[in-house]
């Protein structure tokens, strides 16, 4: 399943709005931890199951890396509408 949440940087005082948008878009539990960088270009999510999800925007390119609790890993890269998926499961 591919899900990618993109949050624009609006007002740094309203980080809870960005976090709420990410939680809603990705169907996260309340126990899941969400961290958003100050510039809004990096998002880190730690799920209650032990999975770690990192989403990064870099020069118009989006990258998503998922390190699962079972040791498997997947990477998704979106660049100019082209989607590349790497998985080791």
Residue pairs with C-beta under 8 A, 6 or more apart in sequence:
2 76
2 83
2 85
3 25
3 26
4 55
4 62
4 64
4 76
4 78
5 21
5 22
5 25
5 26
5 43
5 55
6 57
6 62
7 18
7 21
7 22
7 36
7 40
7 43
8 40
9 39
9 40
9 41
10 17
10 18
12 38
15 36
18 36
18 40
19 34
19 36
22 28
22 34
22 36
22 43
22 45
23 30
23 32
23 34
26 45
28 34
28 45
28 47
29 47
29 48
31 47
31 48
32 45
32 46
32 47
32 48
33 45
33 46
34 43
34 44
34 45
35 43
35 44
35 45
36 42
36 43
37 43
40 57
41 56
41 57
41 58
42 54
42 55
42 56
42 57
43 53
43 54
43 55
43 56
44 52
44 53
44 54
44 55
45 52
45 53
45 54
45 55
46 52
46 53
47 53
49 69
50 68
50 69
51 66
51 67
51 68
51 69
52 66
52 67
53 64
53 65
53 66
53 67
54 63
54 64
54 65
54 66
55 62
55 63
55 64
56 62
56 63
56 64
60 79
60 80
61 77
61 78
61 79
62 77
62 78
62 79
63 75
63 76
63 77
63 78
64 75
64 76
64 77
65 73
65 74
65 75
65 76
66 73
66 74
66 75
67 73
68 74
72 87
72 88
72 89
73 87
73 88
74 85
74 86
74 87
74 88
74 89
75 85
75 86
75 87
76 83
76 84
76 85
76 86
77 83
77 84
78 84
